[in-house]
C-alpha cells in the first residue's frame, strides 16, 4: 500500500472511530428538565426552570463505580422581586460521593416599599440608611461543594428498606457589584451580608417509601456568613422537618417548616450591625413554612 493511501486510510479509520465514540456517548447521555414553583410564609414566591445533562464518566464494574457520571445543570429563576441564572457541574466519582462547582448571578428590583429584591446599607452613613438598589447592580456567587451520601436501598431488595443520609459541605464567594467593601447588601430578602467568603453545610437523614408520601426527612443546615472578615456572623442553624408527596409520575409536592436561631453581625467589628428581620433571635424558633411543587420530565 502506498504512503498516500495509508495516510488516507488512517484518516478514515480515525474519523470512523471518532464517530462511533461520539454516537455511543450521545446514546448514553441523559437529558432531563424540571419546572418548580416555590412559595413560603416569608412571604416569597419564585418560579424556576432547569435542565440537566447527565454524561457517563469514570464508570467501572463495581457497585460504587458503575453509575459514575457528570451532571451539567442550568437553572433560571424569576420572582416578583428578582431574577437569577445559575450553572453547576456535579461529578460523581463514587456512588457515595459528589464534587460540585457552580456559579449564580442575579438582579433585583422593588415591588413595594416592603418587598425589595436588592437593598444595601452604606458604612459611610451614620446613622445607617437602608437604600434600594432596584436593577442597579448584579449579585454574584461562585461555589465549590463536596457531598457524601448513602442509601440502604443499595443493600436490600425490599422497597421499604430505604433509609438515606447525606452530608454536604460548601464554600462560596458572594458579592454585589454596586457597593463598597464595607457595605452590606440584601439579595432576595435573604439577610444582610458583605462581599466575602461563606460557609454552608447540610445534614439530612430520611426514609423513602413506595407510597404517595414517599419521603420523610429531617434536614439541619449550618451557615457562617463572611467567615474571613470583620462581618463574620455567629453560626446560623436551621432545622427543617420535611415531607415529599409523589402525586403523579414526575410531579412532586414538598413541604417543610424551618426553625432557626439568631444570625447577627459581630458587634465589635463594624458600624454595619444589621440583621434580617425574618431571622429570629434567641433559641431555635419558627422562621417560615415552605411549599415546593416540582414537575420533572
C-alpha distance (Angstrom), angle and dihedral (degrees) to the residues before:
residue distance angle dihedral
X1 . . .
X2 3.80 . .
X3 3.78 121.4 .
X4 3.81 93.9 -111.4
X5 3.79 92.1 52.2
X6 3.81 91.3 46.5
X7 3.79 89.4 53.0
X8 3.81 92.4 48.9
X9 3.81 91.0 46.9
X10 3.82 90.6 51.1
X11 3.79 91.6 51.1
X12 3.81 91.8 49.2
X13 3.81 91.0 47.6
X14 3.82 92.2 48.9
X15 3.80 91.3 47.4
X16 3.81 91.5 48.4
X17 3.81 93.0 49.9
X18 3.79 90.8 46.8
X19 3.80 90.6 50.4
X20 3.82 92.2 48.4
X21 3.81 90.8 49.1
X22 3.81 92.6 47.7
X23 3.81 93.1 48.6
X24 3.81 91.0 47.6
X25 3.81 91.1 49.8
X26 3.79 93.2 47.7
X27 3.80 90.5 48.4
X28 3.80 89.6 55.3
X29 3.82 95.4 45.1
X30 3.80 114.7 104.2
X31 3.80 121.0 -154.6
X32 3.81 120.6 -164.7
X33 3.80 136.8 174.1
X34 3.79 137.7 -162.7
X35 3.79 140.7 -174.7
X36 3.81 120.3 -154.7
X37 3.79 133.9 -168.0
X38 3.82 115.3 -164.0
X39 3.77 126.5 -171.4
X40 3.79 133.2 169.4
X41 3.77 143.0 174.3
X42 3.84 90.3 -110.4
X43 3.09 77.8 79.5
X44 3.80 106.5 -105.2
X45 3.81 138.4 135.3
X46 3.79 126.0 -172.4
X47 3.80 136.3 170.7
X48 3.81 118.9 -154.4
X49 3.80 133.7 -176.0
X50 3.79 122.6 -166.4
X51 3.78 142.1 -179.0
X52 3.81 127.6 -162.4
X53 3.81 129.4 -165.3
X54 3.81 113.2 -158.4
X55 3.81 115.6 -160.7
X56 3.84 123.2 -176.1
X57 3.81 108.5 -120.4
X58 3.82 137.5 166.2
X59 3.78 90.6 2.7
X60 3.79 123.0 172.3
X61 3.77 136.6 176.5
X62 3.80 98.4 -104.1
X63 3.80 130.1 93.7
X64 3.80 92.7 -104.2
X65 3.83 97.9 46.8
X66 3.81 108.4 30.2
X67 3.81 93.0 91.0
X68 3.80 99.0 40.6
X69 3.79 113.2 144.0
X70 3.78 149.1 151.0
X71 3.81 119.0 -119.9
X72 3.80 121.2 -161.2
X73 3.80 111.0 -164.3
X74 3.78 131.5 -170.4
X75 3.80 124.7 -173.3
X76 3.81 137.7 -177.1
X77 3.80 122.6 -166.0
X78 3.81 132.9 -172.5
X79 3.81 128.2 -174.6
X80 3.83 131.2 168.5
X81 3.83 88.5 -93.7
X82 3.82 106.5 28.4
X83 3.77 150.6 23.0
X84 3.82 128.2 -147.9
X85 3.80 138.6 -171.2
X86 3.81 122.2 -166.1
X87 3.80 138.4 178.1
X88 3.80 125.8 -168.1
X89 3.79 138.7 175.9
X90 3.83 118.6 -155.1
X91 3.81 120.2 -170.1
X92 3.82 119.6 -164.0
X93 3.84 105.1 -161.0
X94 3.81 90.5 166.9
X95 3.80 132.9 16.9
X96 3.81 89.0 -110.9
X97 3.81 98.7 46.0
X98 3.80 141.5 60.4
X99 3.81 132.1 -174.4
X100 3.80 118.4 -164.5
X101 3.80 141.4 -175.0
X102 3.77 124.8 -175.6
X103 3.75 150.5 144.7
X104 3.81 140.8 -146.9
X105 3.77 134.7 -162.9
X106 3.78 126.4 -172.5
X107 3.78 146.2 170.3
X108 3.80 130.2 -151.6
X109 3.78 138.6 -158.4
X110 3.81 140.8 -177.6
X111 3.80 122.1 -90.2
X112 3.81 99.6 168.5
X113 3.79 136.1 -14.6
X114 3.80 89.5 -86.8
X115 3.83 99.4 35.8
X116 3.79 110.9 65.5
X117 3.80 126.9 156.5
X118 3.81 95.5 -153.0
X119 3.80 131.3 20.7
X120 3.77 134.6 159.4
X121 3.78 141.4 -166.5
X122 3.79 117.5 -142.9
X123 3.79 115.8 -139.8
X124 3.82 87.5 -148.8
X125 3.81 92.0 69.4
X126 3.80 120.5 84.9
X127 2.98 113.3 -146.8
X128 3.79 95.0 33.6
X129 3.81 117.2 -104.4
X130 3.81 123.4 -157.6
X131 3.80 107.5 -139.8
X132 3.81 131.0 -169.4
X133 3.81 119.1 -121.1
X134 3.80 98.9 -169.0
X135 3.85 106.3 177.5
X136 3.81 90.1 -27.4
X137 3.80 101.6 122.3
X138 3.80 145.0 -3.3
X139 3.79 129.6 -96.1
X140 3.83 111.8 -137.3
X141 3.80 131.2 -166.3
X142 3.80 131.3 175.2
X143 3.79 119.3 -177.4
X144 3.80 144.6 -179.4
X145 3.79 123.3 -164.5
X146 3.80 144.1 177.5
X147 3.80 126.0 -158.6
X148 3.80 134.4 -170.0
X149 3.80 118.1 -164.5
X150 3.78 140.6 172.3
X151 3.80 136.5 -174.8
X152 3.80 123.8 -170.9
X153 3.84 88.1 -147.3
X154 3.82 85.8 82.9
X155 3.81 89.1 64.9
X156 3.81 103.0 38.5
X157 3.79 131.6 49.8
X158 3.82 96.5 -147.2
X159 3.83 116.6 106.2
X160 3.81 87.4 -139.7
X161 3.80 95.3 56.7
X162 3.80 100.3 79.5
X163 3.80 111.3 120.4
X164 3.79 111.0 159.2
X165 3.78 137.7 -170.5
X166 3.80 131.7 -173.3
X167 3.81 134.0 -176.0
X168 3.81 119.9 -168.3
X169 3.81 127.4 -175.8
X170 3.80 122.6 -171.0
X171 3.79 137.4 -179.5
X172 3.80 118.5 -168.4
X173 3.78 141.0 173.9
X174 3.80 113.8 -139.5
X175 3.78 129.3 -175.6
X176 3.77 145.4 157.4
X177 3.79 118.5 -134.6
X178 3.81 99.3 -142.7
X179 3.82 104.0 56.6
X180 3.79 138.1 75.2
X181 3.79 123.1 -107.9
X182 3.83 95.5 -96.6
X183 3.81 96.9 44.1
X184 3.81 125.0 103.8
X185 3.81 123.8 -135.6
X186 3.79 134.7 -168.0
X187 3.83 119.0 -150.3
X188 3.82 120.7 -169.1
X189 3.82 89.8 -8.4
X190 3.80 88.6 -72.5
X191 3.80 97.1 136.2
X192 3.80 135.0 -79.1
X193 3.80 116.1 -68.8
X194 3.79 138.8 162.3
X195 3.79 130.1 -130.8
X196 3.80 107.0 -79.8
X197 3.80 149.5 76.1
X198 3.78 124.3 -30.4
X199 3.80 135.0 -167.8
X200 3.80 124.5 -150.1
X201 3.81 128.7 178.2
X202 3.81 132.1 -177.4
X203 3.80 127.7 -165.1
X204 3.81 117.1 -175.5
X205 3.79 132.4 177.0
X206 3.79 122.4 174.6
X207 3.77 151.4 141.0
X208 3.83 128.6 -112.5
X209 3.80 120.0 -149.2
X210 3.85 133.2 -171.9
X211 3.83 93.5 -124.3
X212 3.82 136.6 84.2
X213 3.80 90.0 -85.2
X214 3.79 89.5 57.1
X215 3.81 101.6 165.1
X216 3.79 139.0 35.1
X217 3.78 118.7 176.8
X218 3.76 147.0 157.7
X219 3.81 119.3 -135.5
X220 3.79 126.2 -167.2
X221 3.81 118.4 -168.3
X222 3.80 127.1 -168.2
X223 3.80 124.6 -166.3
X224 3.78 136.8 -179.8
X225 3.80 114.6 -172.8
X226 3.82 120.9 -151.5
X227 3.79 91.2 -2.0
X228 3.83 94.0 173.5
X229 3.82 101.8 49.0
X230 3.81 145.2 46.2
X231 3.81 93.4 -77.3
X232 3.80 92.9 62.8
X233 3.81 111.9 145.9
X234 3.75 131.7 -148.9
X235 3.80 115.9 -99.6
X236 3.80 110.7 -71.8
X237 3.80 113.0 -148.7
X238 3.81 122.0 -164.1
X239 3.80 121.4 -172.1
X240 3.83 116.9 -163.6
X241 3.82 126.7 178.8
X242 3.80 107.8 -165.0
X243 3.81 142.3 -171.8
X244 3.80 128.3 -161.2
X245 3.81 124.7 -159.4
X246 3.80 119.4 -161.8
X247 3.81 95.1 -153.1
X248 3.81 98.5 171.4
X249 3.77 135.7 -9.9
X250 3.79 104.7 -60.5
X251 3.81 94.0 1.1
X252 3.80 117.9 107.6
X253 3.79 132.7 172.4
X254 3.79 116.3 -160.4
X255 3.79 124.4 -170.2
X256 3.78 127.9 -174.3
X257 3.78 140.1 166.7
X258 3.80 119.7 -144.6
X259 3.79 127.2 -147.9
X260 3.78 119.1 -175.5
X261 3.80 143.2 171.9
X262 3.81 131.1 -136.9
X263 3.79 124.2 -52.0
X264 3.79 111.7 -173.2
X265 3.80 137.7 153.4
X266 3.80 120.9 -100.1
X267 3.79 101.2 -90.2
X268 3.81 93.5 -153.5
X269 3.79 97.0 56.8
X270 3.80 114.5 52.8
X271 3.79 145.3 8.8
X272 3.81 89.3 -117.9
X273 3.80 97.9 89.3
X274 3.80 101.4 155.6
X275 3.79 131.9 136.4
X276 3.76 133.0 -168.3
X277 3.82 109.5 -98.5
X278 3.82 89.4 -140.6
X279 3.83 91.2 64.4
X280 3.79 107.6 79.2
X281 3.78 124.3 -141.6
X282 3.79 131.0 -124.1
X283 3.82 125.3 20.7
X284 3.78 122.5 0.2
X285 3.80 107.7 -56.0
X286 3.79 137.2 167.1
X287 3.79 113.5 -72.3
X288 3.81 107.5 168.8
X289 3.78 147.0 -39.6
X290 3.81 118.2 -119.1
X291 3.81 132.9 -162.9
X292 3.82 123.0 -171.5
X293 3.80 125.4 -172.1
X294 3.82 112.7 -165.1
X295 3.79 129.6 -176.5
X296 3.82 115.5 -168.6
X297 3.78 125.7 -170.6
